[in-house]
């Protein structure tokens, strides 16, 4: 874990797994963050005397919901799973989306003898959903669930075990309406189980170069209505498309792209590699933001 800050206040539980994590903790921050498994402290970390690092056997459940297809829901779930796995966390995914893109991706890699850094579970029967989630709690640190778009009973079951629901949208007014539908579903489920369910919006498929007028207007509307939103966007990038098209991991793309550009000019190769590295950096920042939101809400 590389942390860009000093952890100076006493009795702080340090978040784990996400390398280069920039969570700022100061004497005014009273949040307490659970630590999963072990914390690997490497370069650029100063942990002062008085900081407690404790372990928790609890599993974080992160669900991704949006009733509209093409919102970036499945890609967002995959990017988060890969980044957590790379940082040392054990991860499982339950693929509840009818398209089963994550399950197909996983099975394809296994058939080709390629590694999958997390376990992927097929959609269970609705009545078995909670049982599967509870069973996995003793096996992994993080469970990521790619929900289907409809208000099916299985979605309610999954939400009932959720620590944080991430709701992706692309920043358009139409997507904002669909996101509002997902928020209402989360809230109605919370009312049904008589427990709060934390959620946050995530802007996806955005322009990497600038923020559009639509996105700015939607963000302002969310702020006015106190709707929590992740500070990091997932930009629309070609490397993300290749994950499912080519059955790859994001971290495999630098070597793949370098091999594809063998013999081409250095400028062409550098441009292609820059796109990949920008996508990886974006994914890492996004994962950090999710973990920050997750641990912050869990501590409250």
C-alpha positions as CSV (number, residue, x, y, z in Angstrom):
1,X,0.0,0.0,0.0
2,X,1.6,3.3,-1.0
3,X,-0.1,6.1,0.8
4,X,0.5,9.8,-0.1
5,X,-0.1,11.0,3.5
6,X,1.0,10.5,7.1
7,X,-1.4,8.6,9.3
8,X,-1.0,10.5,12.4
9,X,-4.2,10.3,14.4
10,X,-4.5,7.5,17.0
11,X,-6.7,4.4,16.7
12,X,-7.1,4.7,12.9
13,X,-7.7,1.5,11.0
14,X,-5.8,1.7,7.8
15,X,-7.4,0.7,4.5
16,X,-5.7,-2.1,2.6
17,X,-5.2,-3.7,-0.8
18,X,-5.3,-0.7,-3.0
19,X,-1.7,0.2,-3.9
20,X,-0.9,3.9,-4.2
21,X,-3.9,4.7,-2.1
22,X,-4.2,8.4,-1.4
23,X,-6.8,8.4,1.4
24,X,-6.0,11.4,3.6
25,X,-6.4,10.8,7.3
26,X,-6.0,13.7,9.8
27,X,-6.9,14.5,13.3
28,X,-10.3,15.7,12.3
29,X,-11.2,12.5,10.5
30,X,-13.0,10.2,12.8
31,X,-13.7,7.5,10.2
32,X,-12.7,4.0,11.1
33,X,-11.8,1.7,8.2
34,X,-11.7,-2.1,8.2
35,X,-8.6,-3.8,7.0
36,X,-8.9,-7.0,5.0
37,X,-6.3,-9.8,5.3
38,X,-2.9,-8.3,5.5
39,X,-1.5,-4.8,4.8
40,X,1.7,-4.8,2.8
41,X,3.5,-1.6,3.6
42,X,6.1,-0.6,0.9
43,X,7.8,2.5,-0.2
44,X,6.7,6.1,0.7
45,X,4.6,5.2,3.7
46,X,5.1,6.6,7.1
47,X,3.1,5.0,9.8
48,X,3.5,6.9,13.1
49,X,3.4,5.4,16.6
50,X,-0.2,5.1,17.8
51,X,-1.7,3.8,14.6
52,X,-3.6,0.6,15.0
53,X,-3.8,-1.8,12.1
54,X,-6.4,-4.5,12.7
55,X,-7.9,-7.4,10.7
56,X,-11.5,-8.0,9.9
57,X,-13.0,-11.2,8.6
58,X,-16.0,-9.3,7.1
59,X,-16.5,-9.2,3.4
60,X,-17.3,-6.0,1.5
61,X,-20.1,-6.4,-1.0
62,X,-20.2,-3.9,-3.9
63,X,-23.0,-4.0,-6.4
64,X,-23.3,-2.3,-9.8
65,X,-26.8,-1.2,-10.8
66,X,-28.4,0.6,-13.7
67,X,-31.6,-0.4,-15.6
68,X,-30.2,0.9,-18.9
69,X,-27.8,-1.2,-21.0
70,X,-24.6,0.4,-22.2
71,X,-24.1,2.4,-19.1
72,X,-20.6,0.9,-18.5
73,X,-21.9,-1.2,-15.5
74,X,-20.2,-4.4,-16.4
75,X,-16.9,-2.7,-17.5
76,X,-16.9,-0.8,-14.2
77,X,-17.3,-4.0,-12.2
78,X,-14.5,-5.7,-14.2
79,X,-12.1,-2.8,-13.7
80,X,-12.7,-2.7,-10.0
81,X,-12.2,-6.5,-9.6
82,X,-8.9,-6.4,-11.5
83,X,-7.5,-3.5,-9.6
84,X,-8.4,-5.0,-6.2
85,X,-6.9,-8.3,-7.2
86,X,-3.7,-6.6,-8.4
87,X,-3.4,-4.9,-5.1
88,X,-3.6,-8.1,-3.1
89,X,-7.2,-8.4,-2.2
90,X,-9.2,-11.6,-2.9
91,X,-12.2,-11.0,-5.1
92,X,-15.2,-12.9,-6.3
93,X,-17.8,-11.7,-8.9
94,X,-21.4,-12.9,-9.1
95,X,-22.6,-12.2,-12.7
96,X,-26.4,-11.5,-12.4
97,X,-26.6,-9.7,-15.7
98,X,-28.6,-11.8,-18.3
99,X,-25.9,-11.2,-20.9
100,X,-23.4,-12.9,-18.6
101,X,-20.5,-11.0,-20.2
102,X,-18.1,-11.5,-17.2
103,X,-18.9,-15.2,-16.9
104,X,-18.3,-15.7,-20.7
105,X,-15.1,-13.7,-20.4
106,X,-13.9,-15.9,-17.5
107,X,-14.9,-19.2,-19.1
108,X,-13.2,-18.3,-22.3
109,X,-9.9,-17.5,-20.6
110,X,-10.0,-20.7,-18.6
111,X,-10.6,-22.7,-21.8
112,X,-7.5,-21.1,-23.3
113,X,-5.4,-21.8,-20.2
114,X,-5.2,-18.2,-19.2
115,X,-5.4,-17.1,-15.6
116,X,-8.4,-15.4,-14.1
117,X,-7.4,-13.3,-11.0
118,X,-10.8,-13.6,-9.4
119,X,-13.5,-16.2,-9.2
120,X,-16.7,-15.6,-11.2
121,X,-20.0,-17.2,-10.2
122,X,-22.9,-17.7,-12.5
123,X,-26.4,-16.4,-11.8
124,X,-28.0,-18.5,-9.0
125,X,-31.7,-19.1,-8.5
126,X,-33.2,-16.0,-6.9
127,X,-33.9,-17.8,-3.7
128,X,-30.3,-18.9,-3.4
129,X,-28.7,-15.5,-3.9
130,X,-28.4,-14.5,-0.2
131,X,-27.1,-18.0,0.6
132,X,-24.4,-17.7,-2.0
133,X,-23.4,-14.3,-0.8
134,X,-23.2,-15.4,2.8
135,X,-21.2,-18.5,1.8
136,X,-18.6,-16.4,0.0
137,X,-18.1,-14.1,3.0
138,X,-15.7,-16.6,4.5
139,X,-13.7,-17.0,1.2
140,X,-13.0,-13.5,-0.2
141,X,-12.3,-10.0,0.9
142,X,-14.5,-8.3,-1.7
143,X,-17.6,-9.5,-3.6
144,X,-18.6,-7.6,-6.7
145,X,-22.1,-8.2,-8.1
146,X,-23.0,-7.1,-11.6
147,X,-26.8,-6.7,-11.3
148,X,-29.4,-7.1,-14.0
149,X,-31.2,-4.0,-15.1
150,X,-34.8,-5.0,-14.1
151,X,-36.4,-4.8,-10.7
152,X,-36.3,-8.6,-10.4
153,X,-36.4,-10.2,-7.0
154,X,-32.8,-11.4,-7.3
155,X,-31.7,-7.7,-7.5
156,X,-33.5,-7.0,-4.2
157,X,-31.9,-10.0,-2.6
158,X,-28.4,-8.8,-3.7
159,X,-29.0,-5.2,-2.6
160,X,-30.1,-6.5,0.8
161,X,-26.4,-7.6,1.4
162,X,-24.8,-4.6,-0.2
163,X,-22.2,-2.4,1.5
164,X,-22.0,0.0,-1.5
165,X,-24.0,0.2,-4.6
166,X,-22.3,1.9,-7.6
167,X,-24.7,3.4,-10.2
168,X,-22.9,4.2,-13.5
169,X,-24.2,6.8,-15.9
170,X,-22.7,8.6,-18.9
171,X,-23.7,12.1,-17.9
172,X,-26.6,12.6,-20.3
173,X,-30.1,13.7,-19.0
174,X,-31.6,10.4,-20.2
175,X,-29.0,8.4,-18.2
176,X,-29.6,10.6,-15.2
177,X,-33.2,9.6,-15.2
178,X,-32.3,5.9,-15.4
179,X,-29.8,6.5,-12.5
180,X,-32.6,8.0,-10.5
181,X,-34.6,4.9,-11.1
182,X,-31.7,2.8,-9.7
183,X,-31.4,5.1,-6.7
184,X,-35.1,4.7,-5.9
185,X,-34.7,0.9,-6.1
186,X,-31.8,1.0,-3.6
187,X,-33.8,3.3,-1.3
188,X,-37.0,1.1,-1.5
189,X,-34.9,-2.0,-0.8
190,X,-33.3,-0.2,2.2
191,X,-36.8,0.7,3.5
192,X,-37.9,-2.9,3.1
193,X,-35.0,-4.4,5.1
194,X,-35.1,-1.4,7.5
195,X,-31.4,-0.8,7.0
196,X,-29.6,1.9,5.0
197,X,-27.8,0.9,1.8
198,X,-25.0,3.2,0.8
199,X,-24.8,4.1,-2.9
200,X,-22.9,6.5,-5.2
201,X,-23.1,7.6,-8.8
202,X,-20.2,7.0,-11.2
203,X,-19.8,8.9,-14.4
204,X,-18.7,6.5,-17.1
205,X,-18.0,6.6,-20.9
206,X,-17.1,10.3,-20.5
207,X,-14.9,12.4,-22.7
208,X,-11.3,12.0,-21.4
209,X,-10.3,15.5,-22.6
210,X,-13.1,17.7,-21.1
211,X,-16.4,17.7,-19.2
212,X,-19.4,18.2,-21.5
213,X,-22.2,20.7,-20.7
214,X,-24.6,17.8,-20.1
215,X,-22.3,16.2,-17.6
216,X,-21.7,19.4,-15.8
217,X,-25.4,20.1,-15.6
218,X,-26.2,16.6,-14.3
219,X,-23.4,16.9,-11.7
220,X,-24.8,20.2,-10.5
221,X,-28.2,18.7,-10.2
222,X,-26.8,15.7,-8.2
223,X,-25.0,18.1,-5.9
224,X,-28.2,20.2,-5.3
225,X,-30.0,17.0,-4.3
226,X,-27.1,15.7,-2.2
227,X,-26.7,12.6,-4.3
228,X,-23.3,11.1,-3.6
229,X,-21.1,10.9,-6.7
230,X,-17.6,9.5,-7.1
231,X,-15.0,12.2,-7.9
232,X,-13.3,10.1,-10.5
233,X,-14.9,9.4,-13.9
234,X,-14.3,6.4,-16.2
235,X,-13.5,7.9,-19.6
236,X,-14.5,6.2,-22.8
237,X,-11.3,4.5,-23.9
238,X,-10.5,1.9,-26.6
239,X,-8.5,-0.3,-24.1
240,X,-11.6,-0.8,-22.0
241,X,-13.5,-2.1,-25.1
242,X,-10.7,-4.7,-25.7
243,X,-11.3,-6.3,-22.3
244,X,-14.4,-8.2,-23.5
245,X,-13.7,-8.1,-27.2
246,X,-10.3,-9.8,-26.9
247,X,-10.8,-11.5,-23.5
248,X,-7.9,-9.7,-21.9
249,X,-7.0,-8.1,-18.6
250,X,-6.3,-4.4,-18.7
251,X,-2.8,-5.0,-17.3
252,X,-2.0,-7.4,-20.2
253,X,-2.5,-4.7,-22.8
254,X,0.9,-2.9,-22.6
255,X,2.7,-6.1,-23.8
256,X,-0.1,-6.9,-26.3
257,X,0.0,-3.4,-27.8
258,X,3.8,-3.3,-27.9
259,X,3.8,-6.6,-29.8
260,X,1.2,-5.4,-32.2
261,X,3.3,-2.3,-33.0
262,X,6.6,-4.1,-33.4
263,X,8.3,-2.7,-36.5
264,X,6.3,0.5,-36.5
265,X,7.7,4.0,-35.8
266,X,8.5,4.9,-32.2
267,X,5.9,7.8,-32.3
268,X,3.1,5.5,-33.4
269,X,4.0,2.9,-30.7
270,X,4.3,5.5,-28.0
271,X,0.9,7.0,-28.9
272,X,-0.7,3.6,-28.7
273,X,1.0,2.7,-25.4
274,X,0.1,6.1,-23.9
275,X,-3.6,5.3,-24.5
276,X,-3.2,2.0,-22.6
277,X,-1.3,3.6,-19.7
278,X,-3.8,6.4,-19.4
279,X,-6.6,3.8,-19.2
280,X,-4.7,1.9,-16.5
281,X,-4.2,5.1,-14.5
282,X,-7.8,6.0,-14.9
283,X,-8.9,2.5,-13.7
284,X,-6.5,2.7,-10.7
285,X,-7.8,6.1,-9.7
286,X,-11.4,4.9,-10.0
287,X,-10.7,1.9,-7.8
288,X,-9.2,4.0,-5.2
289,X,-12.2,6.3,-5.2
290,X,-14.5,3.3,-4.8
291,X,-12.5,1.9,-1.9
292,X,-12.5,5.4,-0.3
293,X,-16.3,5.6,-0.6
294,X,-16.8,2.1,0.6
295,X,-14.6,2.4,3.7
296,X,-16.0,5.9,4.5
297,X,-19.6,4.7,4.4
298,X,-18.8,1.5,6.3
299,X,-17.2,3.6,9.1
300,X,-20.1,5.9,9.4
